[in-house]
Amino acid sequence: MSANIASRLETGTPFLKDLISDINTGQIKVPQFQRQFVWKEDQALKLLDSISSNYPVGSLLLWRTKNSLAVERNIGAFKLPETDDMSPTDYVLDGQQRLTVIYSALGALEGQNGFDAVYDLNEKCFMEAPEDFSQTQFPLRIIYNTTKLLNFRSGLVSYPNAEVLQERLDGLIDVITNYRIPVVTLKELTVEEVCPIFERINSSGTRLSTYDLMVAATWTENFDLNDEAQKIATSLKPKGFDDIDGNTVLKCLSAIKHRGIKKDQVLSLRNLSKEDMDTLVDIAKDALLKTVDLLKTEFKIYSWDFLPYEAIVVVLSYVCSKRKTLSLEDVRRVRQWFWVSAFSERYRGASESFVSQDLEAIDSFIVSGEEPRKSFGSIPSIDNFKKLAFRSNNSRSRALIILLALKSPRNLTNGALIDPEVALSNYNKKQFHHIYPKAHLKRIGAPGEHNSLANFCMLAASENNAISDDHPNEYLPRLTRELDGEVDRVFDSNFLPSPSEVDYSKLEFPEFLDARARLMLTDINMLASGESI
């Protein structure tokens, strides 16, 4: 942590009662980006037990700022009282779950919903409050109510072991009312300064994204970024793309506004006026609708699940924001960039800075129609392609699936056309099949990558059993006979060499991989040069 930030840290050890009071008055608030209360009962009871044993339970991290952030009006199951915005306000960055338990168990009113606990003086343990608890079970929610507390204590005198029970109660009250929690307060830090701190301390919990911070920092009564992102998602729903991630929306907004998605560019969006932000959101909505149409018509992509990289939608939204409609030349250049990027894994682990640099190059190449200033990658060689394994979350595998869809594939088993929209709307492993079955290859100890991209075809799930783990030197010749005059069309639609060119009854796996990889790479290179197939 830099010396500048360290100088703006304030440490303290307030009593639990003080924290509860600050929540009730609105001094402490839960920002909207925090996750909901998720602790289970046993976790809450363990926290109370630790407090009663005077064990440390960790510190709280608060962010004190004059900026009014979007906040959750509830803490746990409790509706907090409406309060005037205070200046400054302390927003909880770390410790929300612990603070919720403390507030629920010790600060809420009797009868309110939410986690409610008692301390059993006989069993000397905490438990969730039963509907009807005995007079020896102390309701923690009255601990700061002097009158009710004294009445409860007086009621213990009717028990034979009254002195022991009162002593245990006094000890519990003494520990809890004098218990202090370390609190670190970050004073007047900017969003840029707070973001990495939160990510560091919360790396094992809920990760705070730039989008989450922007939702909080751009919020006003008249504008809510979360609502605007939802409007964009809703506009994409008829096209099946409504599950767009909020971070992706934010990057698209930044790309359109700044031709870059570096963190400072994204965060600077919060400085826009409501009118400018409304205009930007409308432009982004229109650009994303055009992007989705392009993905469906040009690439047969019907779901975000099949997009090789998030960066692709960011780039395409930028391009579509600059054009009312894309010309044939625009589409040719988009095609060229898309396929080279996908098969070269250009955006694998790419930083925001890297994508921002590409946005500038793509602006020149696609929007301005100039010759590319840089290479966007290269297509794998045949030897490398044969070694690439098919995995559902791999960009090259997704690109291969798109390639198969573009070929208007037909079922190998019966020649029927496969509807790519059905096959690709949601990822389903049953839609893709090893041509040379994996179990067979393992059985014979065949050399080569059994999960090679060149060993997969698209096949309707209902037809999978027709092939199963059959010997390819038997089932492929059988299908050749059954398909008869349609065999060349069906095989070609699946990047399979014509039976007139190869003898499938004798074709070994290495030779099959080589032949099919060559056919696939022929079309991939055509697409990467901007041509269609």
TANORSUL-V850588 format. One record per pair of residues at least 12 apart in sequence whose ideal C-beta (glycine too) atoms are under 8 Angstrom apart, sorted by sequence separation. I is the first residue (numbers start at 1). J is the second residue. If there is no record, write none. Layout:
{{I:J} {I:J}}
This chain:
{{104:116} {105:117} {116:128} {117:129} {118:130} {232:244} {254:266} {257:269} {295:307} {346:358} {361:373} {408:420} {438:450} {487:499} {488:500} {115:128} {116:129} {139:152} {153:166} {156:169} {195:208} {253:266} {361:374} {438:451} {502:515} {101:115} {122:136} {138:152} {211:225} {436:450} {100:115} {118:133} {121:136} {195:210} {251:266} {254:269} {257:272} {319:334} {361:376} {405:420} {120:136} {121:137} {153:169} {233:249} {250:266} {253:269} {434:450} {68:85} {120:137} {121:138} {152:169} {153:170} {229:246} {232:249} {434:451} {119:137} {120:138} {195:213} {211:229} {295:313} {316:334} {358:376} {405:423} {497:515} {118:137} {119:138} {194:213} {250:269} {405:424} {436:455} {480:499} {497:516} {69:89} {71:91} {118:138} {135:155} {136:156} {226:246} {229:249} {435:455} {496:516} {66:87} {68:89} {75:96} {118:139} {119:140} {135:156} {229:250} {295:316} {434:455} {435:456} {495:516} {66:88} {69:91} {118:140} {191:213} {291:313} {294:316} {315:337} {434:456} {435:457} {477:499} {497:519} {65:88} {66:89} {116:139} {117:140} {135:158} {136:159} {191:214} {257:280} {401:424} {412:435} {433:456} {496:519} {64:88} {65:89} {75:99} {76:100} {116:140} {135:159} {149:173} {256:280} {432:456} {433:457} {480:504} {495:519} {64:89} {75:100} {76:101} {78:103} {116:141} {225:250} {288:313} {291:316} {337:362} {432:457} {433:458} {495:520} {64:90} {65:91} {78:104} {191:217} {291:317} {294:320} {312:338} {432:458} {433:459} {63:90} {64:91} {76:103} {77:104} {253:280} {256:283} {431:458} {432:459} {477:504} {62:90} {63:91} {75:103} {76:104} {253:281} {256:284} {337:365} {431:459} {476:504} {477:505} {495:523} {62:91} {75:104} {110:139} {136:165} {288:317} {291:320} {312:341} {337:366} {431:460} {440:469} {476:505} {62:92} {63:93} {78:108} {143:173} {287:317} {290:320} {312:342} {346:376} {431:461} {437:467} {439:469} {440:470} {61:92} {62:93} {110:141} {138:169} {215:246} {253:284} {256:287} {287:318} {346:377} {401:432} {430:461} {433:464} {437:468} {438:469} {440:471} {473:504} {474:505} {476:507} {31:63} {60:92} {61:93} {109:141} {110:142} {252:284} {288:320} {294:326} {309:341} {333:365} {334:366} {344:376} {345:377} {437:469} {440:472} {472:504} {473:505} {61:94} {108:141} {143:176} {144:177} {284:317} {287:320} {290:323} {298:331} {308:341} {309:342} {333:366} {344:377} {428:461} {437:470} {473:506} {28:62} {60:94} {61:95} {78:112} {106:140} {107:141} {138:172} {143:177} {286:320} {287:321} {308:342} {343:377} {344:378} {430:464} {433:467} {473:507} {16:51} {59:94} {60:95} {77:112} {78:113} {105:140} {106:141} {121:156} {211:246} {249:284} {252:287} {286:321} {312:347} {340:375} {341:376} {344:379} {392:427} {423:458} {437:472} {472:507} {59:95} {77:113} {78:114} {105:141} {140:176} {211:247} {214:250} {252:288} {290:326} {298:334} {311:347} {330:366} {333:369} {340:376} {341:377} {343:379} {344:380} {436:472} {458:494} {32:69} {58:95} {77:114} {106:143} {107:144} {209:246} {210:247} {284:321} {294:331} {298:335} {309:346} {310:347} {340:377} {343:380} {392:429} {423:460} {435:472} {457:494} {31:69} {32:70} {34:72} {37:75} {60:98} {76:114} {77:115} {106:144} {209:247} {211:249} {283:321} {309:347} {340:378} {420:458} {457:495} {31:70} {32:71} {37:76} {60:99} {76:115} {211:250} {299:338} {308:347} {309:348} {311:350} {337:376} {340:379} {457:496} {29:69} {31:71} {32:72} {37:77} {58:98} {210:250} {294:334} {315:355} {329:369} {339:379} {418:458} {472:512} {19:60} {30:71} {31:72} {57:98} {309:350} {314:355} {318:359} {322:363} {418:459} {435:476} {29:71} {30:72} {390:432} {418:460} {29:72} {122:165} {315:358} {319:362} {30:74} {121:165} {124:168} {244:288} {311:355} {315:359} {318:362} {323:367} {416:460} {30:75} {314:359} {318:363} {322:367} {412:457} {413:459} {121:168} {241:288} {311:358} {315:362} {319:366} {348:395} {412:459} {121:169} {319:367} {347:395} {409:457} {411:459} {228:277} {232:281} {409:458} {411:460} {414:463} {217:267} {231:281} {235:285} {239:289} {345:395} {413:463} {47:98} {51:102} {218:269} {223:274} {241:292} {345:396} {412:463} {23:75} {214:266} {218:270} {222:274} {232:284} {236:288} {404:456} {411:463} {48:101} {119:172} {210:263} {214:267} {217:270} {228:281} {232:285} {235:288} {236:289} {239:292} {261:314} {342:395} {343:396} {400:453} {404:457} {405:458} {413:466} {10:64} {26:80} {43:97} {47:101} {213:267} {220:274} {223:277} {231:285} {235:289} {239:293} {342:396} {404:458} {413:467} {26:81} {47:102} {214:269} {223:278} {412:467} {24:80} {210:266} {214:270} {232:288} {236:292} {342:398} {343:399} {397:453} {400:456} {23:80} {24:81} {26:83} {44:101} {48:105} {210:267} {239:296} {342:399} {396:453} {401:458} {455:512} {25:83} {26:84} {34:92} {39:97} {43:101} {455:513} {26:85} {27:86} {37:96} {38:97} {218:277} {245:304} {251:310} {255:314} {259:318} {454:513} {26:86} {29:89} {31:91} {37:97} {44:104} {244:304} {255:315} {339:399} {342:402} {389:449} {391:451} {25:86} {28:89} {29:90} {30:91} {31:92} {35:96} {39:100} {44:105} {243:304} {252:313} {256:317} {388:449} {390:451} {435:496} {448:509} {452:513} {455:516} {27:89} {28:90} {29:91} {30:92} {31:93} {34:96} {39:101} {240:302} {241:303} {248:310} {252:314} {255:317} {256:318} {386:448} {387:449} {389:451} {390:452} {446:508} {447:509} {448:510} {454:516} {26:89} {27:90} {28:91} {29:92} {37:100} {240:303} {241:304} {251:314} {255:318} {386:449} {389:452} {390:453} {446:509} {447:510} {454:517} {28:92} {388:452} {389:453} {446:510} {449:513} {453:517} {245:310} {248:313} {252:317} {256:321} {387:452} {388:453} {390:455} {448:513} {452:517} {30:96} {248:314} {252:318} {386:452} {390:456} {413:479} {454:520} {52:119} {412:479} {453:520} {22:90} {195:263} {385:453} {386:454} {415:483} {441:509} {48:117} {244:313} {385:454} {106:176} {28:99} {44:115} {48:119} {192:263} {415:486} {45:117} {192:264} {44:117} {436:509} {41:115} {52:126} {415:489} {192:267} {415:490} {23:99} {49:125} {191:267} {436:512} {49:126} {435:512} {48:126} {412:490} {191:270} {410:489} {411:490} {412:491} {19:99} {23:103} {410:490} {45:126} {435:516} {20:102} {45:127} {412:494} {19:102} {20:103} {24:107} {45:128} {410:493} {19:103} {23:107} {409:493} {410:494} {412:496} {407:492} {408:493} {409:494} {16:102} {20:106} {266:352} {309:395} {407:493} {20:107} {41:128} {308:395} {407:494} {308:396} {407:495} {17:106} {263:352} {16:106} {262:352} {308:398} {404:494} {261:352} {262:353} {265:356} {307:398} {308:399} {404:495} {48:140} {260:352} {306:398} {93:186} {261:355} {262:356} {90:185} {261:356} {306:401} {260:356} {306:402} {259:356} {261:359} {88:187} {260:359} {88:188} {259:359} {260:360} {93:194} {251:352} {259:360} {301:402} {300:402} {299:402} {93:197} {94:198} {255:359} {259:363} {93:198} {300:405} {300:406} {94:201} {299:406} {93:201} {94:202} {93:202} {407:523} {403:520} {406:523} {302:420} {306:424} {302:421} {52:172} {300:420} {400:520} {403:523} {54:175} {60:181} {62:183} {64:185} {300:421} {303:424} {305:426} {306:427} {403:524} {406:527} {53:175} {59:181} {60:182} {61:183} {62:184} {63:185} {64:186} {66:188} {302:424} {303:425} {305:427} {52:175} {59:182} {60:183} {61:184} {62:185} {63:186} {64:187} {65:188} {301:424} {302:425} {303:426} {20:144} {51:175} {52:176} {57:181} {58:182} {59:183} {60:184} {61:185} {62:186} {64:188} {65:189} {67:191} {300:424} {303:427} {403:527} {51:176} {54:179} {59:184} {61:186} {91:216} {56:182} {63:189} {407:533} {17:144} {386:513} {406:533} {51:179} {386:514} {63:194} {386:517} {382:514} {385:517} {382:517} {385:520} {61:197} {382:518} {385:521} {382:521} {61:201} {380:521} {379:521} {70:215} {379:524} {70:216} {379:525} {69:216} {69:217} {70:219} {379:528} {67:217} {69:219} {68:219} {68:220} {70:224} {70:226} {16:176} {17:177} {16:177} {15:177} {19:181} {15:178} {16:179} {15:179} {16:180} {19:183} {15:180} {16:181} {14:180} {13:180} {14:181} {13:181} {13:182} {14:183} {12:182} {13:183} {35:205} {11:182} {12:183} {35:206} {11:183} {34:206} {11:184} {12:185} {10:184} {11:185} {9:184} {10:185} {33:208} {9:185} {9:186} {10:187} {8:186} {9:187} {8:187} {33:212} {8:188} {32:212} {33:213} {5:186} {8:189} {343:524} {33:215} {32:215} {33:216} {5:189} {32:216} {31:216} {240:425} {339:524} {343:528} {32:219} {5:193} {339:527} {340:528} {338:527} {339:528} {336:527} {5:197} {335:527} {336:528} {336:529} {32:226} {336:530} {335:530} {1:197} {335:531} {333:530} {335:532} {332:530} {332:531}}
